[in-house]
Amino acid sequence: MDTALFCTLLRNLLHLNVTLLSDPEADLAAYEEKYCYDPRLQAVHTKDGLLPVVRAMEERCIYGVRDELGVCAYLFSVDGERFLLGPSVKTDFDEEKIERILIEQHIPAAYLSSLRLYYSAFPTLSTDQVRSTVMACVRSFGHMGEDYRYIRLRGDTDALPMLSLSHEEALDYSAVYARYDLENRFLRTIETGDTEHVLITYDRMSAQGLSQKRYVNAVYQDPGVSLSMVRALARKAAERGGASVVQINEITQRTVQKILSSPGMNDQNRLTRAMLVELSEAVRQHRLRAGNYSLPIQNTLEFLALNYSQELRLHDLASRAALSEAYLSKSFKKEVGMSITQYIANLRCTQAAQMLRDSSYPISEISSYVGYIDNNYFVKVFKKQYGMTPTEYRSSKIRCEPG
């Protein structure tokens, strides 16, 4: 069997990583290094977790593993060659479930955004999709017989349509200029956070492309190319508008993940439109938050929003802002209206209050999750912010604002 062709076929049909385990120890070590986010949460995606499965594998079986986060991988063998498919996921990111896992493992809240990005990097596939595709590929290489048995353990691409250029008609370059003008209008709506008009300009841009000859605006004719172009343009516009690159990446990556599991053009168009609105809204929210803040303070606020549950030192914040500690402290208080320490306490207590209202987690676990290892100190800070202890706040069920 041509293993290289077999791997390529699987990879392109499933949009999934395919590893030929010719040297299991080395190949699994490389897999763990590349795809295992945290061995504490994903023992089944480590070399030590997968190696026993590889060594015990039988022919005509597909072995599935799934970690606590919901990330899956599949192993099977053909003609003595062993293959590993994955990672993939089966459902959308379950924020409540992942939050619960982080709390139980005493992992800070700052990892939630990182895990969201990690999770959305993988295609969404059901076990049946993987199994049927593997069987189709195996049979394509002459291996007939019964379907492979599935055992769960507690882990040639179609070319894009060729664009034909008619030499019988003169190319109207005015259409190209018109297209770029519409693109620039479209990008400005994202860059300025104009959520009201972003879809209007997008529809105009798409309609102009469809009304022209195919070779003039072919980018909008092929769904795959069109989406890639629009996504690249939109994310750069959102970045220029000041939105967090972490948030931009999460929005676009999540959209691609959903599109890969949505074969219908209507679904793909709907997801693309939702992505454009979300990117525009991210810019709009940034502008509302940023106000008249200077760039160093804007960057500091963004960093604190993403990392408030971590240990934060003034020296590190000042280094990131390329300012002295004294100047950063003075500028922050002048522009934001409170000290950096007060701002961090506000972020932590706001998250803690939401969890006190909406969950039954023990207060000590909430304290650790938002960044306070000392529960007694957390109670003191929270009472200063809300005028009552966390226990009293949970009992009152009043949605108070920090004082």
N, C-alpha and C positions, 0 to 999 in steps of 0.2 A: 504494500500500500504506500502511496505517495503521502507521507505524513505531513509534509510542508503544505501541500495542496489541501489536505484534509483540515488542517488547522486554520488555513486561510478561509475555507468555506464556512466553517463554524463561526469564526470570528466575525465575518461579514453578515452572516444570517442573523446572529444573535446580538451583534454589537457588543460583544463580550470578550474579555481577555481569555486567551487559550494558551496554556502552558504545557509543552511536551516535557514530561518528567523523565528525561534521559539519564539525569544524575539526580535522583530524588532529594538527597540531602542538600546539595547546592541549590537546586531549583526551588525547593521549598523555603530555604533560607532567604533566597532572593524575593520570593513571593511574600513572605512575612515582612521583610524590610519595606517592600513597596506598598502593601495593602493592609497590613495589620495596624490599626490606629492605636490600640492599647491592649497588650496581652492580658491585662487584668479583666477586660471585658470580652476578649475575643480569643480565648485559648484555642478554639477550633481552627483559627486562622494562623496559628504559629507552626513552625517546623515540627516542634515536638508533638503538637496536637494532630497534625496531618500525617506524619510519617508512619505511625502504626496502621493507619487506614490504607495507605499506599502499599505497605508490605503485605497486608492481608487481603488485598483486593482479588476478586475472582472475575473471570470473563463473564460477559453478558449480564453485568450488574452495573447500575449507576448508583453511586453513593452520594447522598446529599447531607451537607452540614450547614447549620445555621447558628450564628452566635446570639448572644443576649440582645444585641442591638437590632437584630433582624437581617444581618448581612449573610448572604448564602454563598456556597461554593459547591461544585459537583465534580466527582472523580469517576473515571471509568477506564477500561482498557480495551484495546482492539489489537489483535495479532501480537500480543505481548507488549505493545506500546501503551504507556500509561499517560492519561491526560487529566489536566485540572482546568475546569471552567469557572471563571469568576474573578472577582466578586460580583454579585448582583443583589437586588432587593426585590421583595414581593409587594410591598405597599408603600404609600407615601410616608414621609417622616412623621413619626408619632411623638410630638414634642412632650406630651405629658408622660409618656412611657420613658423616654430618654431622661427627662428631668428626674423621675423617680429613681432610675438606675444610678444617676450621678449622686443623688442624695444618699442612697444606700451604700455606695462605694466611697463616700466622703470625698467626692471630686467636685471642685468649685464650679460655680455657674458659668464662669468664663469659657469653659469648654463646650458649652451648648452650641454656640455659633460655629465653632470649629467642627463639631460633630455633624451639624446640619450640612455644612459644606462637604464633609467627607461622605456622608450618606448619599447626597444627591449626585455624587460623581458616578454612581453605578446605574446601569440600566434596570428598569423594572420588568421582571420576567417571572411568570409562574413556573412551577415545577413541570407542568404538562408541556409548556412551550419549550423548555430546555430538553425534556425527554424526547418529545416528538421530533425536534430538530436534530438531535443526536442520532436518533434512529434513521431518519431520512438520509443523513450524511453517511452513516455506516452502510446502508443499503446501496447508496450511490457508488460505493466502492466494492460492490459485489458480495457483501456479507448478508445473505438472506437468513431467514429463520424467524423464531419467535422474538417478540419485543424483549428488550433488556428489563430485568427486574429492578424496581426502584427500592433502595434501602435508605431510610432516613436515619442519620446518626445525630444524638443530643450532645455540613459544608462542601464559485467565482462571483464577487460583487456585481450587481447589475450596473452597467455603465450608465452615466447620465445621458439623457437623450441628446444625440448629436444635433447641433444647431446648424442648419443648412443656410448658406448665404446665397441669395439670388443675385446674380450678376446682371440680371435683365432690368433691374430697377436701380435708380440712383439713390444712394443713401442720404436721407434728409438729416443733416447734422443738427438742425434746429430742434429736433426731437430730443437729441442727446442733451443739449443745453437746457431744454425745458425740464428734462428729468432731473438734472443736477440742481436746478433752481428749486424744484419741489422737494428734493431730498434735503436741501439746506433749510427750507421752511419747516420740514418735518423735524429735523434735528434741533432747530431752535425751540420748538415746543417742548422737547424733552429737557434741553439745556436750561430753560427758564422755569421748568416745573409747571408747564401749562397743561394740566390734566384735562381741562375742558376741551381743548382743541387738538390734542395729540392724535386721537383716532380719526378726526376729520382730515388732518393733513396726511396721515398714513393712507387713508382710503383714496384720497386724491392722487397721491403718488402711485399707488398700485393701479388705479384706474387708468392713469396716463400711460403706464407701462403696458397695460393690456390692450390699449387702443392703438398702439403703434405696431409696426412690423416686428416680427419675432426677433430678428437679429438686432433691432434698435434697442429694445429693452428686454433682452432675453433673461436678464437677472431676475425679473419678476415673473417669468414664465415657469421656470423650473422650481418646484417647491423647496427642494433641498438647498439649492444655491441661494434662492431668495431669502430663506430664513437665516442662513448663515450671514449673508450680507446685512440684513436688517438688524440682526442681533449685534454684530460687530459695530455698526454705526450707532446704534442706540446706546450701547454700553459706554462708548467713548463720549457721546453727548452727555450722558448722565454723570460721567466722571468730570467733564468740564464744568458741569453745573454744580459740582461740589459734593455730590452724594458719596458716601463711604464706598471705597472700592471693594471692601469685604461684603457689603450689602449688595452692591451691583453684581458681584460674582455669584453670590448665593441665588439672586433672583434669576439670572440668565442660566446658570447651571441647572437649577431646579426645573426651569422651563424646558431645557433640552432633554432632561431625564423623562419628563412627561411626554414630550413629542415622540421620542423613540418608542414609546409603548402605545402610541395612538396612531394607527395606520390611516385613519380617515383624514381627508383634507379639511373637512369642516372643523374637526377637533384641533388640528394643527393651527389653523387660522385663529380659532378662538383662543388657544394658548398663547399665540404670538401677540394678539391684541391685549390680552390680560397682562403680559410681560411689559408692554409699552406703557400701559397705564401705571403699573407698579413702579417702573423706573422713573416716570415723571413725578409720581407721588413721593418717591424717595428724595428727589431733588427739591420738591416743594417743602417737604418737612425739614430738610437740611437748611433751607433758606429761612424758614420760620425760627429754627433753633439758633442759627448762626447770627441773625440780626446784624449788629454792627461790630461783632467780635473780630479782632485781628486774626490773621492766619495762624500764628502760634497757639492762640487760645482756642480757635476752632479745632485744630489738630489735637490739642490736649483734651478737649471735651469729648471728641470722638474716641480717643484712646481710653479714657475713663469709662465711657459707656460700654465698651467692649470688654474691659478688664477690671471692673470695679470689685469683683470678688477675689482678686489676687492681692498679694502683698504689694503695695505701691509705695515707693520711696520718692521723696521730693527730688533727690539727686538724679534718679532715672528719668523722671518727668522733665526735668530741666534739660538734661542731655538730649532727649528726643526733640525738645523745642529749640535747641541750640541757644538757650538763654541761661543766665546765672540763676541759682536757686532764689536769691532775693528778688531779682527782677521778675521772674515768673510768678512768685507768690504775690508780689505787689500788683502786677498786671492782671492776674486772675481775679483777685478780689475787687479791683477797680471795675473790670468789665462784667464779671458775672454777678457781683454783689455779695459774695460769700467767699470764705477761704476754701482752699483745695480740700482740706480735711472735712469741712462742713459739707462740701459738695459730694464727696465720696460717701459720707454718712447718709446723706439724702438719697443717693442712688441705692445704697444697700437697704435702707429702711423701707423705701418705696417697694422694692422687690419683696422684702420680707412681709410687708403689710398685705400685698396681693396674695402671697402664699398662705398667710394666716386666715384670710377671708375665704380662699377657694380650695384649701386642702386641709387634710388632717395630720400632716407631718408633725412630729414632735418639735417643739420650739428649739431644742438643742440642735436638731438636724438642719432646721431652717437657718439658724445662726451660722453654722459651719458652711452651709451652701452659699450664703451671701457674702462670706468673707470674714466672719468673726469666730475665731477658734475658742475664745473665752466667752462662754454663754452669759456669764454675769455681766461682762462688759457690754455685750450686745443688748441686754435688758436695760442697762443704764442709758446707752445711746438711743435706743428706741423710745424710751420714756421721754427723753429730752426732745425728740422729734415730734412725737404724737401726744405727749401729755398723759400717757398711760402705759402700763407694761404690756408686753406682747400677749400675756394671758388675758388681761383686761380687754385689750383690743379685739382679740378673737371672740370673747364672750359678747362684746357689744355689737359686733357685726356692723359697725358704723363705718362708712367709707369716708374717713377723715382725711384732711390734707395735713401734711407736716406743718408744725408751727414754727 
